[in-house]
Amino acid sequence: MIQEIVSGLSMGCIYALVGFGFVIIYNALGAVNFAYGEVVMFGGYFGLLATTWLGLPLWGALIFSLVSMAALGIFNMLFAYYPMRHRPVVTVIIASIGMSILLRNSALAIWGPDPLKIDSFLGDGIINMGGVVVVRHQLLIFAVTALVFIGQYFFFARTPIGRKLEATAQDQETAQLMGIKVRRMIMLTFVMAGLLGSIAGFLVAPLWFLEPDVGLYIILKAFIAVVIGGFGSVPGLVVGGLFLGVTEVLVASHLTSEYKDVISFLILITVLMVMPQGFFGEKIAEKV
C-alpha cells in the first residue's frame, strides 16, 4: 500500500506542476490555455533534441530546453493571445486550441509518431527505504516540486516583480494606471509557464514515453487537478494533484487499470457535485 501511495504522490506532483503553469496563465489572462499540455511535451522534446542531435549532457540539455521554452512561451503569447486580447474569452480559448493542434502536429512532423525517452538525472536506480522501494526519479520529482512551490511563494509574496504579476492578474486596467507595464508582465507570465513546462517535461519524459499525443493526456489530468482543487488556487491544485495521483494508482492497483482515466473523470464529477468550488475554491457571493 505504501509503495502505491508513493507512486501516486509522484504522479500527483507532476499534475500539480503542470497545473501550476496552467493556473498562472489563467490568473493573468482570465482564460484557460489548452495548449499547455503541448508546451510540456515540447519541453521534453527539446531536451531529447539536445541530448541526441546536439550531443549535450543532461544538464546542458536542461539549459537548452529552458531557453527554448522561454522563446516558445513568447511565441505562444504573441500569436495565440495578444492578437485576441480585446476579444471574448471564448475566442482566446479557441486560439489556444488552435495552438495546441499546431504544436502537436509540429512534433509529429519533426520527431515522428514513435515513442521516445529521456534518461533521468538520477538514473533508473531504486532505493529501499524500510521495505518500500522508491525509484530515484521519484525522489527527484518530490524535490523539484517542493522547490518550485516554495520558490513561487517567496517570488510572488516577497519580490516587486511577483507583486506586479499578482496586480496584473487581479486587474489589468488598474495595474496599468499604477504604472505597471502590463504587456511586459503578461509576456513574463508566458515565459514562466514555458520554464515550468520545460521542468515538467524533463520530469515526465523518464516516466512516460514522449509522443505527440502525450500533451493531451497531461493537460487533461492537470485540468482535473486544478478544478477539483479550486480553480486559480495554488494550494488547491497541489492537494488536487496529489489526491488525483494517489487515487488513480490505488484504483489501478486494486480494481482495474483499464478504466483508470474514467475514474479520474468520475472523481471530477463527484467533487464538483459535493463542492462546486473545489477543495480550496473561493465562494462567490452576489449582492441583490
PEPEBEL-V81394 format. One line per field, one symbol per residue. phi: phi as a letter, one per 30 degrees, with the letter a starting at -180 (. if undefined). psi: psi as a letter, one per 30 degrees, with the letter a starting at -180 (. if undefined). burial: b if it has 16 or more other C-alpha atoms within 10 Angstrom, else e. A space follows every 10 residues. Layout:
# PEPEBEL-V81394
phi: ???
psi: ???
burial: ???
This chain:
# PEPEBEL-V81394
phi: .deddddddd dddddddddd ddddddddci bdcddddddd ededdddded dcdciddddd dddddddddd ddddddddcc cedcdcceed dddddddddd dddddddddd cidddbbcdd dcicdbbcci icdcdedddd dddddddddd ddddddccce dddddddddd adddddddjd dddddddddd dddddddddd ddddeddcdd aecddddddd dddddddddj ejcdeddddd dddddddedd dddccaddcd dddddddedd ddddbedidb dddccbdb
psi: eeeeeeeeee eeeeeeeeee eeeeeeeefg kkjgffefee eeeeeeeeee eeefglleee eeeeeeeefe eeeeeeeeff eefgfgllee eeeeeeeeee eeeefeeeee flfkklkkll fgagllkjjh fjjkkeeeee eeeeeeeeee eeeeefffke eeeeeeeeee jeeeeefggk jeeeeeeeee eeeeeeeeee efeeefekkk lfffeeeeee eeeeeeeffj kfkeeeeeee eeeeeeeeee eeefdkfege eeeeeeeeee eeeeifgaeg kkkkkkk.
burial: eeebbbbbbb bbbbbbbbbb bbbbbbbbbe bbbbbbbbbb bbbbbbbbbb beeeebebee bbebbbbbbb bbbbebbeeb beebeeeeee bbbebbbebb eebbeebeee beeeebbbbb eeeeeeeeee eeebbbbbbb bbebbeeebe eeeeeeeeee ebebbbbbbe ebeebeeeeb ebeebbbbbb bbbbbbbbbb bbbbbbeeeb bbbbbbebbb bbbbbbbbbb bbbbbbbbbb bbbbbbbbbb bbeeeeeeeb eebbeebbee bbeeebbbbb beeeeeee
